[in-house]
Amino acid sequence: MRYFCQSIHAYLLTTDYKKDKKTRKKLDASKIVVTFAPENNKKKKMNKKLQAHSAIILANTIFGLGVPVTKLLLDNWVTPMGYMASRSLGAALVFWLIAAFLPKEKVERKDLVTILFGGLLGFVVSQTLTAEALNYTSPVYFSLIATLTPVATMLVAALFIGERITSLKFVGVLLGIGGAVLMVMMSQSLGSGSNDLLGISLAILSVLTWAIYLIITRHVAEKYSPVTQMKYVFLISAIVTVPLAIPELPQNALYTSAVAWDGVVEMLFIVLGATALGYFLIPFAMKYIQATTVSIYTNLQPVIASLVAILIGQDILTWDKPVAGILVLLSAYIVTVAASKAKK
């Protein structure tokens, strides 16, 4: 750019500038571009960052709302396996339809095996545990346990790939364990679920399973687009869960004459919003803002899930929930920041 401006300046010093009207017009236009392009680029960059922050806030709002909505579905419309089959089949159709309009991405056989295995572990097993957990405990307890995902991922990484746990990370782990233990202890007297201890235990298993999935698929996640990964993840999930859900079909009010519009809308929200839209918003946001920032925004999920669950009567506010919430949110924040510093 500097050399381009110098060339223009040199040309203006010649007497040919006045004679050559055609070239003069081009140069005048060029001067305008040179003068205003940096400002326009800066504005565009700021707009993209603003869009990225908006996208990640929307994604975490959707994910947060997904917890009480799932609880509504399980209480009124579907069994846990019926929920899994509906979500798997719906998401598979959505992602394969989207993939049909995108450039085809060739997946190596060994990577496909990893993606398919990851789908079985990260969706079929982990999300089945999630559905079962919400069947027994409240959305508040579940969402607080789910916040410990960064902590669980760090522990799994230390166990399987030898990632070092620093003193700061260790403090984060202790805080997270403290929050989880408080929820387990207080759930016996203050919990509002049918079996909070069982539900919390299943939620912990769900988080650990998801953490293992993240570690196993970390390399293929960098190689392929989210659409390519998700279409195979939900395909294998549908192949496994749909046959298991068919015998339970009469028990799923969503698929009987008793169905109502609220049940349909709730399932559409889970499939299109909490599954499909969320997976598009996060990769978009990560193009323009740091991964640490994206991770910190995930702390919105338990706040939104808890507020909505309490407002619609799925749970009650007791003293242990805010205290446990502070502990697990602080734990997730410390581990996320410590991981970011280690990369630098």
C-alpha positions in Angstrom: 0.0 0.0 0.0 2.8 2.4 0.9 4.6 1.8 -2.5 1.3 2.3 -4.3 0.7 5.7 -2.7 4.3 6.7 -3.6 3.7 5.8 -7.2 0.6 8.0 -7.3 2.5 10.9 -5.7 5.3 10.6 -8.3 2.8 10.6 -11.2 1.1 13.7 -9.8 4.4 15.6 -10.0 4.6 15.1 -13.8 3.0 17.5 -16.3 1.2 14.5 -17.9 -1.3 14.5 -15.1 -3.2 17.5 -16.4 -3.3 16.2 -19.9 -4.4 12.6 -19.2 -8.0 13.1 -17.9 -8.9 9.4 -18.1 -6.0 8.4 -15.9 -6.6 11.3 -13.6 -10.1 10.0 -12.9 -8.8 6.5 -12.1 -6.1 8.0 -9.7 -8.7 10.2 -8.0 -10.8 7.1 -7.4 -7.7 5.3 -6.2 -7.0 8.0 -3.7 -10.5 7.7 -2.2 -10.0 3.9 -1.8 -6.6 4.4 -0.2 -7.9 7.1 2.2 -11.1 5.3 3.3 -10.3 1.5 3.0 -8.6 1.1 6.4 -11.6 2.7 8.2 -14.1 0.6 6.3 -12.1 -2.6 7.1 -12.0 -1.6 10.8 -15.8 -1.1 10.8 -16.3 -4.5 9.1 -14.1 -6.2 11.6 -16.0 -4.6 14.5 -19.3 -5.6 13.0 -18.1 -9.2 12.6 -17.0 -9.3 16.3 -20.3 -7.9 17.3 -22.1 -10.5 15.3 -19.8 -13.2 16.8 -20.6 -12.1 20.3 -24.3 -12.0 19.5 -24.1 -15.5 17.9 -22.4 -17.0 21.0 -24.9 -15.4 23.3 -27.8 -16.7 21.2 -26.3 -20.2 21.1 -25.9 -20.4 24.9 -29.3 -19.0 25.4 -30.7 -21.7 23.2 -28.7 -24.4 25.0 -29.8 -23.0 28.4 -33.4 -23.1 27.4 -32.9 -26.6 26.0 -32.6 -28.0 29.5 -36.1 -27.0 30.9 -37.6 -27.7 27.4 -36.2 -31.3 27.5 -37.6 -31.7 31.0 -41.0 -30.6 29.7 -40.8 -33.2 26.9 -39.8 -36.0 29.2 -42.5 -35.1 31.7 -45.3 -34.9 29.2 -44.6 -36.2 25.8 -41.7 -38.7 25.3 -39.7 -41.4 27.1 -35.9 -40.9 27.4 -35.4 -43.3 24.4 -38.2 -41.7 22.5 -36.6 -38.3 23.0 -33.2 -39.6 21.9 -34.6 -41.2 18.7 -36.6 -38.1 17.8 -33.7 -35.8 18.3 -31.2 -38.2 16.4 -33.5 -38.8 13.4 -34.6 -35.1 13.2 -31.0 -33.8 13.4 -29.7 -36.4 10.9 -32.3 -35.3 8.3 -31.5 -31.6 8.9 -27.7 -32.1 8.6 -27.8 -34.4 5.6 -30.2 -31.9 3.9 -27.8 -29.0 4.6 -24.8 -31.1 3.4 -26.5 -31.7 0.1 -26.2 -27.9 -0.7 -22.5 -27.7 0.4 -19.3 -28.8 -1.3 -18.8 -32.5 -0.7 -16.1 -33.2 1.9 -14.2 -36.5 1.6 -13.7 -38.2 4.9 -10.8 -40.7 5.4 -11.9 -44.1 6.5 -10.0 -44.0 9.8 -11.5 -40.6 10.6 -15.0 -41.8 9.7 -14.6 -44.7 12.3 -13.5 -42.1 14.9 -16.5 -39.9 14.1 -19.0 -42.8 14.2 -17.5 -44.1 17.5 -17.6 -40.5 18.8 -21.2 -40.3 17.8 -22.1 -43.4 19.8 -20.2 -42.2 22.8 -20.8 -38.5 22.7 -24.4 -38.5 21.6 -26.0 -41.9 22.1 -24.4 -42.7 25.5 -23.9 -39.1 26.8 -27.3 -37.7 25.8 -29.1 -40.8 26.9 -27.6 -40.3 30.3 -28.7 -36.7 30.1 -32.3 -37.6 29.3 -32.3 -40.2 32.2 -30.7 -37.6 34.5 -33.4 -35.0 33.8 -36.0 -37.8 34.4 -34.9 -38.0 38.0 -33.4 -34.6 39.0 -34.2 -30.9 38.4 -33.0 -28.8 35.5 -31.1 -26.6 38.0 -29.0 -29.4 39.4 -28.4 -30.9 36.0 -27.3 -27.6 34.4 -24.9 -26.9 37.2 -23.3 -30.3 36.8 -23.1 -29.8 33.1 -21.1 -26.6 33.8 -18.2 -28.8 35.0 -17.5 -30.0 31.4 -14.2 -28.1 31.1 -13.1 -29.6 34.5 -14.1 -33.1 33.4 -12.3 -32.6 30.0 -9.2 -31.5 31.7 -9.2 -34.5 34.1 -9.8 -36.9 31.1 -7.0 -35.3 29.2 -4.6 -35.7 32.1 -5.6 -39.4 32.4 -5.5 -40.4 28.8 -3.0 -38.0 27.1 -0.9 -36.9 30.0 -1.9 -33.3 30.0 -0.3 -31.5 33.0 -2.5 -30.2 35.8 -1.1 -26.9 37.1 -1.7 -25.6 40.6 -4.3 -23.2 39.2 -6.2 -26.0 37.5 -6.0 -28.0 40.7 -7.7 -25.2 42.6 -10.4 -25.1 39.9 -11.0 -28.9 40.2 -11.3 -28.7 44.0 -13.9 -25.9 43.6 -15.9 -28.0 41.1 -15.8 -31.1 43.3 -16.9 -28.9 46.2 -19.9 -27.7 44.3 -20.9 -31.2 43.1 -20.5 -32.6 46.6 -22.7 -29.8 48.0 -25.4 -30.6 45.5 -25.3 -34.3 46.3 -25.5 -33.8 50.0 -28.2 -31.1 50.0 -30.4 -32.9 47.3 -31.5 -35.4 49.9 -33.3 -32.7 51.9 -33.7 -29.8 49.6 -34.0 -31.4 46.1 -37.3 -31.3 44.2 -36.6 -34.3 41.8 -38.0 -37.8 42.1 -34.5 -39.1 42.9 -31.9 -36.3 42.8 -29.0 -38.4 43.9 -29.5 -40.8 41.0 -30.1 -37.9 38.6 -27.0 -36.0 39.7 -24.9 -39.2 39.4 -26.2 -39.8 35.9 -25.5 -36.2 35.0 -21.8 -36.6 36.2 -21.5 -39.7 34.0 -23.0 -37.8 31.1 -20.4 -35.0 31.5 -17.5 -37.5 31.8 -18.7 -39.4 28.7 -18.9 -36.1 26.8 -15.4 -35.2 27.9 -14.0 -38.5 26.6 -15.8 -37.8 23.3 -14.1 -34.4 23.0 -10.7 -35.9 23.7 -11.2 -38.8 21.2 -12.4 -36.6 18.4 -10.2 -33.6 19.0 -8.1 -34.2 15.8 -10.9 -35.0 13.4 -12.8 -31.9 14.7 -10.0 -29.8 13.4 -10.0 -31.5 9.9 -13.6 -31.5 9.0 -16.5 -29.0 9.0 -19.2 -29.2 11.7 -21.8 -30.2 9.1 -19.7 -33.2 7.9 -19.1 -34.4 11.4 -22.7 -33.9 12.7 -24.3 -35.6 9.7 -22.4 -38.8 10.5 -22.8 -38.4 14.3 -26.6 -38.2 14.1 -26.8 -40.8 11.4 -25.2 -43.5 13.6 -27.2 -42.2 16.5 -30.5 -42.6 14.6 -29.5 -46.1 13.4 -29.0 -47.1 17.1 -31.8 -45.3 18.9 -34.7 -45.5 16.5 -35.0 -49.4 16.7 -34.8 -49.2 20.5 -37.5 -46.5 20.6 -40.0 -48.3 18.4 -41.3 -50.7 21.0 -41.9 -47.7 23.4 -43.8 -45.8 20.7 -47.3 -46.2 22.4 -45.8 -44.7 25.6 -44.8 -41.5 23.7 -47.8 -39.2 23.8 -46.0 -37.1 21.1 -46.7 -39.9 18.6 -50.3 -40.7 19.6 -53.7 -39.0 19.1 -53.1 -37.2 22.4 -50.4 -35.0 20.9 -50.8 -31.2 21.2 -49.0 -28.3 19.5 -46.9 -27.4 22.6 -45.3 -30.9 22.4 -44.5 -30.5 18.7 -43.1 -27.0 19.2 -40.9 -28.2 22.1 -39.4 -31.0 20.0 -38.9 -28.7 17.0 -37.0 -26.4 19.3 -34.7 -29.2 20.5 -34.1 -30.5 17.0 -33.8 -27.3 15.0 -32.6 -24.9 17.8 -30.7 -26.7 20.5 -29.2 -29.2 18.0 -28.8 -27.7 14.5 -28.7 -23.9 14.9 -26.4 -24.1 17.9 -23.8 -26.1 16.0 -23.7 -23.4 13.3 -23.5 -20.4 15.7 -20.5 -21.6 17.7 -18.1 -22.3 14.8 -19.1 -18.9 13.3 -18.3 -17.1 16.6 -15.0 -18.9 16.9 -13.8 -17.3 13.7 -13.8 -13.8 15.2 -13.4 -14.2 19.0 -11.0 -16.2 21.1 -11.9 -19.7 22.2 -11.5 -18.6 25.9 -14.2 -16.0 25.4 -16.5 -18.6 23.8 -15.9 -20.9 26.7 -16.7 -18.2 29.3 -20.0 -17.5 27.6 -21.1 -21.1 28.2 -21.5 -20.0 31.9 -24.8 -18.4 30.7 -26.3 -21.8 30.2 -26.9 -22.8 33.9 -28.1 -19.3 34.7 -30.7 -19.3 31.9 -31.7 -22.9 32.6 -32.1 -22.3 36.3 -34.0 -19.1 36.0 -36.5 -20.5 33.5 -36.9 -23.8 35.4 -37.7 -21.9 38.6 -40.1 -19.5 36.8 -42.1 -22.3 35.2 -42.3 -24.3 38.4 -39.9 -27.1 37.6 -37.7 -26.3 40.6 -37.6 -24.2 43.7 -34.8 -21.8 44.8 -32.9 -23.1 47.9 -29.7 -21.8 49.4 -27.5 -24.6 48.2 -28.2 -23.9 44.5 -26.7 -20.4 44.3 -23.7 -21.5 46.4 -23.1 -24.6 44.3 -23.6 -22.4 41.2 -20.8 -20.0 42.3 -18.4 -22.9 43.0 -18.9 -24.7 39.7 -19.0 -21.5 37.6 -15.8 -20.3 39.3 -14.3 -23.8 38.8 -15.1 -23.8 35.1 -13.8 -20.2 34.7 -10.4 -21.0 36.4 -9.8 -24.1 34.4 -10.7 -22.4 31.1 -8.4 -19.4 31.8 -5.6 -21.7 33.0 -5.9 -23.8 29.8 -5.7 -20.6 27.7 -2.6 -19.4 29.5 -0.9 -22.8 29.1 -1.4 -22.6 25.3 0.2 -19.2 25.2 
